[in-house]
Amino acid sequence: MYWDTLLRADVNAAPDPLVANETALFNGRNLGLEYWTNMNIAGSFASDNTYVVLALRVWLWFKATNALVMYQLAVHQMYLQLIVGDKPQFAAQAWYFPSGGGIWGHDSSTPAMVNGMPSQQAILKLAKPIAIPARQHFSVKVNLYDTGTTSLRTNYLNSSTSIGMREIKVLVDGIHTRDVL
């Protein structure tokens, strides 16, 4: 799978970069930082590599006093769109892209929250694979839409005070092939 990060911020720190209303992921920011992305080049695969997208996931991780509110707003206000070349291929709200992994369980005071069940079976498997041909660029567009005056982006993601750790990643699962001579 390939991943890119919309947000990775520590306790009481503003993210760098700030989260915008619209962000194109897999665009090359922070190449070489595995905790941020595992892409080697911006927006495409090296050489004549191809990729067949079989599943899409969204990893949400919030360790904060407002974590439940942040999870609820993330799945409500975040929309994603896979774009191959200039053509949108698939679009839906974040709740439609369960992560298929994560910490699970709870004690008497602290429930563990993830986007979906932590099982490889609990992911969005595309009904029809989406091919990314050799030398073709791709991205995942992430839009955040406020609900009235309630804003995940402004009030939580981009905040630098009284907010805990937070991370949002988008994962593209599939089959990676390469031309071998």
Steps between C-alpha positions, in 0.01 A plus 500: 500500500599863457417771749520874538425717800256788523588582860757396758524726804620470857332620819439877505675549165359633176547261207755572227358558247170632627204298374323684215136471392627305198822298491646277229683206655773292334640829367858462624503690828737336747636231266748282682325534836341157539280612788351754256490312165657196337492650149838533325400775258215749487166388359603191303703182519862478393599382153239281328335381819124456499248458779155348524299658781287242680413686822513843661534576872505796737698473823379734774691519827425755769639487853330796660233587753271583206585183305141378461388837361799504264419150369135595452584823317766330286263238361230762454696790348775325301442401136755316285541456127748272320619664179700320230634732233237772481206267560327451834465126561329466837364743759329468838498622860773381738268259681478301176875422516551296820863457604489123554743523792584680816476472874179342621342436836406704803514518874242649732594859414678509165344358184736444207377659179602429140342557161326163469583162648870407536487210255650454156153387391348833608634722222350656188571246228422652162250308289714569195879552522635840394814483287777758523703452180875554469607867515146611594462743788244452775389670819241481772317827552385559857233764560387613844156661512394680817152438637370851568748648748630159613839439341723198551776678307496832684404393850699176528738406220678835461485599864821539696352513850309254717499231232669162528685297239324452167570320175305440179636278222353381171603154379470363148509117499561295190739308280826664397660378178810598312634445152791255513718440194 
